[in-house]
């Protein structure tokens, strides 16, 4: 995708809001029902055997025949597998919302129908039960990919993992609720209808009313789902599906504007540009998908498959484990309802102590330590605890050691849920492209349900006692619980190994997680430089070859490029000259040309200033051709076509002495993508950042710094208040303030500029971009942009002028790395104020004007945006400071060598004492901070 849409950026940057919790509850209730319906069947299978398969004269109560038991336990998983594949595909074809209500209605109807299963014979009842449970599973299956995808596409990138995990954690509550409902119903019927144990009265131990118990338990699962059905229908379609799959930017912006309660602009042209991108149209069965996501899909399917073999097997045959260790009495010593109560109590205890806490540990920590760490840790601990149960199995089954066994067994569930059971659900909803996200999640989930089928069918047989006489009636001898635990430990160990195929997605936008497309051909280097003309014959100008330096990215080499080709410019290119003759570049000082294409794109390291090619136009006027701009901010290099257009549009309509002038622009579109060029007026003295840098041979004098503060304030005031519409700069910093030949300061780099909010709107919502250290804290936290965000950046810049330090400098001692935190102790005491002043000025500054400038900075840095002054007010204050100092004509910068030799101070000792005396008299040794307390100056 060429760039991220604003609506998606707004979702990524949004703070946790009420709609997030609403979405969690709406999606989570579906999973509550899923887990309740899938796991409660194991609580009533013993009861079904007693009711429908009682054999007179048998010493043991009736049990479901092996085939019937396998069908009852496993048919829902078969339906779930089918539903995951079908609804996953349908969610990408028709939209998440359109099919989301269908799955819930199917679950509600089939939950009720399962409890109403009918028939004239036991086989008839079991057949109708299996039929309805298949379709119940079909609806449950659809809920997996849709709920995960919807939650991932609604969430912000900072807490997305926790939100998806919270939806999945409702599964734990569903399991717990299944046990509690079973306890409540069985207790009520047991107390109302007394019955003797089976050994005393085989026929009387199962009262006729027991048939209502399992029906009520199964039907209860429909209640929470039915309560949230209306709200599912009211949920808007996710913005990522609407914009990226349905290609309807207007609807996406409208839906999310209502949801986030902010104004979001429509970006239909950007969506159309994305739709035309050949890199984002590959299908599920294409070689390109295999190249990009093949290993990822293999990782998500294998880990989920291996996890569910262990997880569902443990849940389904835990009643056999409880019986084996003697925690549940032998069936013959209990009546039917007592057995149901005992099994439900044991499962509830396991859920309460191990299952549910594991889910919520994941919610709390997944965005802290990451998905991969939790998954690997979970698989490892599951393996360890299963081996800890299996190896000394005889010890655990000895009387008196049952509590230890239960604790160890509960830990396997804890680390399954604080581990792969949660992460295998979360990760597939994050790492695949939007148009295939639901499908790929459905495939991954279906693989998991295949593992559940293996567990529910296979381990019902395998877990049988090795002694045929002790096996359940109708079952052959199995390998026993101990050997079954060894097998499950092996599955967990394999799952750990397969986890290394799955990438980490913590803290990334869904669009950032997409892996780069690998090149099928090696990069082709070129160092041709030709004339750039909008029309007419173009002749190539010979130039000396320059050294080509590729940028290195982690893991592989990638190249940045800018190749100007006259033929492409004539046929495909777009060029514009703003009021001047076309420029003809015949002198190149710096070039970095290599292959550029979607197949080879990899973001290069951040560069702090634009890379330019200097040249002359036909009238011998020196100009600068901006080759590429700040990569971290907007990726002008290749991905930033929208920002490039933004810069052309902004500079094409503004004209001010303190804004850099755009002479022309060029763009060409070829097989390597869109390549762009901006032609600026030449700024020979570089940026303010260059002259404030300790590495610079000359630093700005005090009068020059005041003039820079004034010029930049004029430029910002013009953008904010002197045009027909407001423009917010959004990336105001010293590297974007350039100096012309007369040392006049001009604002540059408008690629991130945004039109301000319209009347009646307090702010605009955007992607959080810009430069750390300059960006306003409220913008960093919420993505809500106002003109007051620029005011904050200007305040930071004033302290940069005063101190000569960068806002963030990791090369300084720990307590001095953040500029605003460092100056905080010194700005309220006149005795300490000189400590923060730039030592390279050698004392050649007006103390009074410096303190006044700091006062202006403090007003700009107030925490509440509404408390900050307008830019016109800031300009007026700075003008007064400059006027009182007499810094009307900027002086040339001072050389460092001159500073080392020493200059006469502007303020002699007498004058200095007089100045301090005035401060004492007028302010009581406190600087006038215009009502701004020092505590308001904080690092963003």
N, C-alpha and C positions, 0 to 999 in steps of 0.2 A: 504494500500500500504506500503510495507516494508520501502521504502525510496523514497524521491522525486528525480526524474530524473534531471540530470544537465540541460537539455534543458528546463525543466519547471522552474527550479530555475532561469535560465537566463532570462526567460520571466518575472518572478515575480520581479526580481531585476532590470530589464531594466529601464533606464531613459526614460522619454517621448521623443519619436523620431518621425520623419516624417511619418513613416509607421502607427503610431497610428492615426494621423490625416487623413491619407489616408483611413484607415479602417473606421473611423467615418463617413467620407463623403460618402464612397461607401455604407455602411450599412444605413446611415442616409437618403440618397436619396430614398431608398425603403420606409422608414417610412414617408418621405415627401409625397410621392405618396399615401401611405396608408391613411394618414389623409386627404389629399386633396380629394381623391375619396370617403371616407366614410362620410365626413361632407359636401361636396359641394352639395350633393343631397337635403339637407334641404333648400338650397338657391333657388332651382328651382322648388320645388314641387308646389308652388303657381302658377308659370308660367305654369307648365304642366296642372294644373286644368283649367286655363283660356283658354289654347289652345285646349285641347282635350275634355273638359267636360263643355263647355259653353251651357247654357240653355237660349233660347230666352225668353224674358219677365221676367226673374228673376231679382229681385232688387239687388242681389249680384253677383259678378263674379263667374264663375265656379270653383269648387274645386274637387280634387280627391276624389272619393268615399272611404269610410273607408277601405274596403278590399284592394283596389288598393293602397291607401296611405300606409297602413301597409306593403304591399308587396314591394313597391318601396323603402321604408325606411329600411325595415328589412331584405330583401332577401340577401343583401350583408353581413349582420352579420351572417346569416345561412351559407353562403359560407365560411366566415372567420373562423367560428367555425370548420367546416369540414376540412379546410386547415390546421388549427393549429394542429389538431389531426393527420392528415395524414402526413404532412411534418415534424412534430415533431418526429414522429416515424421513418420516412424515413431518417431524418438527423442523427439518431443514427445507422441506419442499413447500409446506403451507404456512409455516410460522409457528413459533412456540405457543402463542396464546390460543390460536385457533383449535389446537388439539389438546390443550392443557385441561380444559373442562371435560372433554370426552373421557380421559383416563379416570378422573375422579368420579364421574357418574357411573362408569363401569364398575369401579370398586364398591361404590355404595350399593348398587343393585345386586351385585354378586355376593357381597357380604350377607345381605339379607336373605338372598336365595339359598346360600349355603346352609343357613340355619333352618330353612324350610325344606331341606332335602326330603324326598318322599320315595315310597316304593312299597310293594307288597311283600318283599323279602329282604333279607340283609343285603344281598347282592344288589337289589334295586336301589336301596337307600345309599349304599356306597357308590354306585354308579352315578346317581344324580349328584351326590356330594362331590365326586371327582370332576364331573362336568362343570359344575358351577365354580369349583376352585380353580379349574384351568382358566376360565374367563376372568376370575378374580385376579389370578396371577398375570393375565394378559394386561389388565388395567394397571396393576402394580408395576409391571415392566415398563410401561410407558412413562410412569412417574419418575423413574430413575434418570433418564437422559434429559427430560424436560425440566424437572426441578433443578438439577445441577446446572444446566445451561442457563436457565432464567436467572438463577441466583448469581452465577458468575458474571453475567452480562449486566446485571443491575448494580453490582457491588463496586466500591472503589478499590483501587489497587492496593491500598495500604492494609485494609482489613478484609479483603476478598476471601482469603482462606478461612478466616474465622466465621464469616457469614455462611459459606457453603458448608463448613463443618457443623455449624449450628443447625442447619436444615437436616443434615444427616444424623445429628445427635438426637433428633426426635425419634429415631429408630430405637435408641436405648430406652427412651420413655415409653415407647410402644411395647417393647419387650417387658418392661416393668409393669406397665398397665395390664398386659395380658395375664401376668401372674397374680396381680392384685384383684382383678375382676374375677378370675377363677377362684381365688380364695374366698372372696365375698359370696359368690353364687353358691359354691359348694358348701360353705359354712351355713348359709341360710337354709338350703335344702336339707343338709345333714341334721340340723337342729329341729327342723320341722317334721322330717320323715325319718324316724329312727330305724336303724337296720342292724342286724347282728353281723359279725365277721363271716367271711366266706367259709371258714373251717367249721363254724357252728351251723350255719344254714346257707348252703350254696345258692339256693334259689332266692331266698329272702334277703340275701346280702345286697342285691341290686333292686332297689325299689322302682316301680314303674315311672315315678316322677323323675328319675335320673335322666330319662330321655330328654327332658326339657333343659337340663343343665348344659349339655354340650351345645345345644342349639342357641341358647341365650348367650353363651360365651362367644360363639362365632358371629352372631348378629351384632354384638355390641361394637364391633370394629367399624360399622357403617356410620356411627353417630358423629365422631369428630370430623370425618370427611364430609358428611352432609352439611355440617355447620359452616364449613369454609367454601362451599361450592359457589355461592353467590359472589364472594370476594375474588375468587379465581376468574370469574367472567369479567369482573371490573378491572382487572389488571391490564395496563396497556402493553402492547407488544414491546419487546426489548429494543432499545435504540440501535443496538449492533445488528440485529436482524433487519430492522426497517431500513437502515442506512446502507449497510454493506451487502445484504442479500437481496432485499426487495428494491433497493436503489431509490428509496423515497426519503430524501433528506428533509423535505418540508415536514412530513409527518413525524419523523424522528425528533426534529427540533421542537415541534409543537408538543409532543407527548412528554418529552423530558423537561421542557420549560414549565409545564404544569406540575410535574413531579418534583423538580428541584426548586420550583418557585423563583426562577431566574430567567432572564432573557437570553435566548440562544439563537444565533443567527442561522438562517438556512444556508446550506452549502451544496446546492444541487450541482453546480459546476464541478466542484471537487469530487463529488460522488461519481459523476459521469467520467471524470478523469480516471478515478480508481477502477471503474467498470471496464475501461479500455485497456487497463494494464494487463499484458500477457502473463505476468508472473503470478496473477491471482485468479486464474480461471481453470486451473488443472482440476481434474476430477478425482474421485476416490480410487479408481482403478487405473490411474495413469502412472507412467514411469516417474513423472515429476513428484507425485504424492509419495511414491515409494522412496524416492531419493531424499525428500525433505522429512517425511513423517513416518517412514516405514519402521524404523527402529523404535520410534516412540510408541506406535500402535502395538508393536510386538511387546514392548515393555509393559504397557498398561493392560494388555489382555492376559499375558502370562502371570503377572503378579496378582491380578484379580482372580484368575482361575485357581492358582495355588492357595491363595488366602481363603477362598470360599470353601474349598475342600475341607480345610481344617476348621474354619469358623462354624459352618453349618453342621458339619458332622458332630462337633462338640455339643451344639445346642440340641440336636435331634436325639443323640443317644445319651444325653446327660442323665436321663432317668435311669438308664441301665447302670451308669457309673454310680449313682446314688444308691442303687440297690446292691451293687457289688461291694461297696464299702460298708454296707449296713446302716447307712444314714436313713434309708426308708425301709420300714419293716417288710417282711415277705408278704406278697399279695394275699395269701390265704389267711393272714392274721387280721385283715382289714376288710371293711365293706367297700362298695364301689365308690361312694362319695368321700370316704376317708382317704382312699388312695389318691383320688384327684386332689384333695386338699394337701396331702403330704408332698406330692410332686410339685404342685404350684408353689408351696412354701419354699421348697428347696431352690426352685428356679428363681423365685423372687429374691431370695437372699443372695444368690450368685449375681443377679442383675444389679441389685442394690450396692453390693460391695465391689464388684469388678467391672461389669459391663457399662453401667451409666457413668461412673466417674471417668472411665477411659475416654468416652466420647467428649466430655467437657474439658478434660485435660488437653485434648487436641484443639478444641475451640480456643482455649487460653493461650496455647503456645505455638500454634502452627505458623502464625505470622511473625514469630520471634525466632524460632530455630529452623523453620523451613520444612517443606514437605518431605524432602529426601531424607533428612536426618530422622524424622519421626518414623518414616516407613522402615528404614533399615534397623533402627532401634527396636521397633515393634516386632519385626520378623525374628531378630536375634533373640529377644527375650521370650517370644513364644517358643522358639526352638529349645532354649535353655530350660524353661519351666516344664515343657512336655517331656523332655529327657529326665528332668528331675522327678516327674511323676512315674515315668515308665521304668527307669532303671531300678529304683527300690520299691517297685509296685507291691511286692509281698509285705513290705514294711507298712505301707500306707493302709493296706486292707486288714491289718491286725487291729484288734479291738483296742481302742484308746488312742489311735493315731488318726482318727477320721477328721478331726478338726484341722490338722496339718494338711491333709489331702485337700480339703475344701479350700483352704487358704491358697495353696499352690494352684489349684484348679481355677480359682477366681482370678489369680494373676495372669493366667493365659488369656482370659477374656479381657482383662484390663489392658494388656499390651496389644491385643488384637485391635481394640478400639482406639487406644492411644498409640496408634500404629497403622498398619496397612488397611484395616477395614475402613478407616476414614479417608486416608490419603488416596487409596485406589478409586474412591468415589470423586474426590476433589480434582485431582490432576487432569483426568481426561476432559474436564470442563474448561480447562485453561490453555492447554498446549496446542490445540488444533484450530484451524481457521474457522471463522464464523459460519461460512456456508456449509461446512462439514462437521461442525462442532457437535451437534446433537447426534448425528449419525455415528461418529467415532466414539462418542461416549456410550451410545447404545451397543456398539460392537464390543467395547471393553466390558460393559456391564453384562452382556450376554455371555461372554467368556467366563465371567465370574459365576453366573448362574449355572453354566455347564459344570463348573466345579462343585456347586451346591448339589446338582443332580447326582454327580459321582459320589458325593458324600452321603446324600440321603438314601440313595438306592444301594450303593456299594457297602457302606459301613454298617447298614442295618444287618447285613449278612456277615461282614468281617468281624464285627464286634461281638458276635455270638461266642459263647463259651467253647473252649476247645474240647470239652467233654460233651459228647452228643446227648448224654442224659440230662445235662444241665442247660442245654440250649432251649430257647423258647420253642413252644410247640409249632411244628411245621417248618422250622428252620434247620438247616444243616449246621454242623459244628463249624465255627469260624476260627479266627486266629486269636480271639480274646481281646479284652480291653487293653491289656498291656502292649501287645504287639501293634494294635491299632494306634496307640499313642506314639509308638516309634515311627510308624508310617506318617502320621501327621507332623511329627517333628522334621522328617525328611522333606515334606512339602514346604514347610516354613523355611527351611534352609535354602531350598531352591528359589523360593520367592525372594529371599534376601539377595541372591545372586542376580536375579532378573531385575531387581530395583535399579541397578546401575544403567539400565537402558532408558530410564525415565529422567528428563531434565528437571532442574529446580525452577519453579515459577514464582517464588516468593517476591513480592514487592514490584512486580512488573505489570505493565499494562498488557491486556490480552493481545494487543497488536505488536507488542515488543517481543513476545515469546516466540514468534514465528522464526524458525531458523533461516539463515541466509541460503539462497539458492546457490549451489556449488556450480562452478563454471565447468562446462563440458569441454571447453578449449582454453589453453593457456592465454594469459593476457598478452596483447600485442602492443609493444611500446612504439611511440612515435614522438618526434620532436619537431614536427613541421609547424611553422608560424607563418600565417598569411595575412594579407590585408583584411580588414573587416569593413565592408561597405554594405549599405542596405540595397543597392541596386547598381546596375551598370557593370561593365567589364572589370574584373578583378585580376590584378597581376600579383604574383607571389613575390614577396620581398625577401631576398636572401638574408639570412641572419646566422650568426655564429651559434652552433649547437650549445645547448646548456646541459648541465649535469642533471640527470634524472634520479630523484631520490624517492623510492617507494616508502610509504608509511607501513609500519608493521603493526598488525593487530594481534591480540592473543590467539595463539593456535594456528595462525596462517598468515600469509602475506596478502595484503590488499593494496590497491593503488588508487590514488586520487588523480584526477585528470582535468585538463582543459585544453582541448584541441580546437583551433579555429579553422574551419575548412570553408574556403570561398564557395565551392560548388554547392555544398549543402545550404549555405546561407542564402544563395540565390534562389534555390528551388523550394526549400522547406522552411527557411528561417523567417523570423519576424524581427525587424530592426526598427528603431525609432530614434530620431534625433530631435531634441527639444530646443528649437530655435537656433540651431547652429548648423554649419556645414558638416557633412558626414566625416567622422574621424577616420584617418588612415594610420594604422599602427605600423611604424617602421623602426621602432626601437624597443627592444625588450630587455628588461633588466633581470626579471625573475620569472621563470616558468617552471611548472611541474606538470608534465604531460605524460599520460600513460593511458591504458585502456580504461574506458568507463562503460559500464553496462549493468543491467539489472542482474545478470548472472554472476557478476564479480563484486557486487557491492558489499562493502563492509565499512562501518563507520570508523573513520580515522580518529586518532586522539584529538582532544580538544585543543583548539588554537585560540589564543587570547586576543588576536587582532586580525582584521581582514588581510588576506593575501592578495597583493595587487601586482598588476603589470603596468609599468609607467611608459607613456608614449607621448607622441605629439600629433596634433591633428594637422590638416592641410594648411591651416593658417599659422602653423608653428606654435600653436598654443599647447602648453603642457597639460596633459590630462592623466587620469588614473583609471585603468580598467580593473574593476574589482573582480578578481578571479573566483574567490570563494570566501564565505563569511564564517562566523562563529558556528562550529559544527554542533556543539552541545546545545546551543539555543534553538537553531532552526534548520540545521542540515542544508544550508544553501548549496552544498557541494553537489548533491544529486536529488535528495528527497525534498528539498525546500522550494519547489516550483511555486507553491502558493505564496510563500514568504517573499520570493523574488518578485512576483507580481505585485505583492503588497508594497514593496519598496518603490517600484516604478509608479504605482498609483498614488502613493503618498507624496513622493517628491515631484510628481507631475502636476500636483495641484497646489503645492505650497511654495512660497517664495519669501525668504527672509534672510537678512544678512548673517544671521547666526545659525542657519541651516545649510548643510553642504548642498551644492548645486549638482543636479543630475544633468549631464550633457546628452547622454544617449544610452541605448540599451540594445542588446542583440540576444536572440534565442534561436537555436536550431534544434530540429527534431530528426534524429536518424535512428538507425538500428540499435544504437547504444543508449538511446533515451534522449530526454530534453537537456540541452546544454545551454547555460545562460551566462550573459555578460552584462555588467553595468559599467557605464562610462561616467566617472565623476570629474569634477574640477580637481586640479592637482593641489594637494595640501602638503607642501614640502617639509613642514616642521613636525610632521607626525602627530601623535596623539598626546594628550595630557598625561596619560599613564606612562608613556615613554619617558617623559621629563621628570616624573616623580619617582621613577625607579632608581634604586641605589646603584644600578649598573650604568646609568646614564652619566655621560661625562659632564653634563651641565644640568642644573636644576632651575626651576622657575623661581624668579625673584618674588618678593612679597607683593609688589605692585602688579606683577604679571598674574599672580594667583588671584588677586582680587578682581582683576579684569576678566579672567576666565570664569570666575564665579558669576560675574555680572552678565557676560555674554551668554553663558549657558542658561541662566535664569531668564534672559530675554527670549531665547529660543523656546524654552518650555512654556513660558507665558503665552507666546504666540500660538503654540499648538493647543494649549488648553482653553484659551479665552478670546483670542483675537481672530478666529476663523468662524465661518458660518456653522461649522460643526466641530466638535471637540475630537482631538486625537490624543490618545494616551501613548506615550513613548514605550513604556513597559520594560525597556532595557537600558535605562539611563545609567551610565558608568563612565569612568575616566577614559577607557579605551575607545569609547564612542564619541568622544569630544576631540575633534581634530583642529590643528592650528595651521592657518594659511601663512603666506610669506610675510605678512605684516603682523603675525602673531595674534590674529583675531580667532576666537574660538567658535567652532561651528559643530552642531550636532550632526551625527551621521549614523548609518545603519538602522534603517526604519523597517527592517524585515519583520520585526515583532510588534510594530505599532498597531494599535487597534482604535477604531472609532469608539468614542465614549458612549455612555448610555443615553438613550433618548429621553425625552421629557416624561417624567412620571416614573422612571426606572432608576433605582439607586445605583446599580452597578451592572456590569456585564460579566458573564461567566466564561472563562477561558481555560485553556490548558495552562498549568503552572510552568512557565518558562522564564528565562532571564538568567541572571547571574547571582549565585549564592553570595550573601553579604550585602547586596544592594536591594534585593527584593523585599517588599514590605511584609511583615509577619502575617497580617490578615490575608494577604494574597497567597502566600505560601501555604497557609492552612486550609483555605476554602476555595481558592481559584476565583474569588470574586474581585474583579478589577475595577478600580475607580481612579480618577485623576490624583487622588491623595496617595496612591501607590507611588506615583512619580515623585511626589513631595518627599516621601520617606527616602527614596533613592537620592534625591538632591541633598538631603540632610547628611546622609552617609558621605556623599562626595565632598561636602564642605569640611568634614573632619579629615577626609583624605588630603585636602589642600592644606589644612592646618598642620597635620602631623607628618605628611609625606609617606604615610603607611597605607598598605592595601587593606581593604575591609577584612579579608581573611588571608593570613600569611602563615602557612604551616611550618615555615622555616624559622620562625621566631620561637622564643621560649614559650612554654605551655600557657602561662598566664597572659601572654601578649599576642596570641594568635588571632583573636577576634578584636578588631579595632574598637567597637563600641563598648565592649566589656573592659578593655584596657583603659580607655579614657574616663570611664565612669567615676573612679575615685578622685580624679583631679579637677573635674570641671566646676565644682562648687566652691573651690577655695582658691583665692587669687594667689596665694603663696605657692601652690602646687601647679598652677595652670601652665607655667612655663615648661614644666616637665614634658608636656605632650607636644610642644611645638617642634617642628622639623629642625634638627640640629644643623642641617646643611644650609639653613638660612643664616647661620652664624650670628644670630641676634639682630639681623637687619630686617626688622619688621616693627610695625606699630602695635604695641601691646593692647592699646585701646581698641583698635579695629579688629584685632584677633579675638578679643573677648566678645565683642559685639557679633562677629561672624559665628562664633560658637553659640551665642544666644539664639541666633537665627536657626542654626542647625538643630538645637534642642527643640525649638518649636516645630520644626519639620519632623522630628522623631518622636512625637507624642504617640502613645500606644493607640489611642482612639482616633481613627481616621477623621472623624468630624471635628476633632480638636485641632487638627493641623490647619495652617493658614492656606489660602488660595495662592496660586503661583504669582498672581499679580501683586498680592500683599508681600510675598517673599521678595519679588523683584524690587518693590519700593524700599524695603528695608536694606537690601544689598546696595541699591543705588545711593542711599544715604551714607552707608559705610564707605563706599568708594569715593563719593563726593567729599566727605570730610577728610579723607586721606590724601586726596589729590592724585589718584592713580588713573588719571584720564588717558594717558598715553602709555601703553605697555612697554616695559623695558625688556631688553634682551635677557635671556636667562643667564644666571651666574654659572661660571665654570667651577667644577669641583676643585681644580687646581687653585683658582682664585680664593676659594673658601679656605683652603689649607694655608695660604699665605696670610690671610686675615685682612679684613676691611675695617675702616673706622665705623663704629656702631652708630646707627641712626639715633639711638637714645643713650646719651652720656649718663654717668651716674647721677648727676643732679636732676636731669630730666626724668630719669627712671624713678628717683625718689619722689619727685613731684607727682608723677603719674600714679604711683602707688598711694601717695598721700591723698590724692583726689578720690581714689577708689575707697580708701578707708573712710573718708569723710562722707562720701555720698552713699556708700553701700555697706558700710560696716564690715569690710573685708570679705564681702560676698559679691560675686559677679551678678550682674542683672540678667537673669535667665528668662525674662519675660513670662514668669509664672510657671516655667517648666522645671519640675523637680528632677534631680539627677537620676532618680530611680526609673524615670520614664525612658531613659536612654538604655536600650537593651539590644543585644545582638539578635538578629533575626535568624 
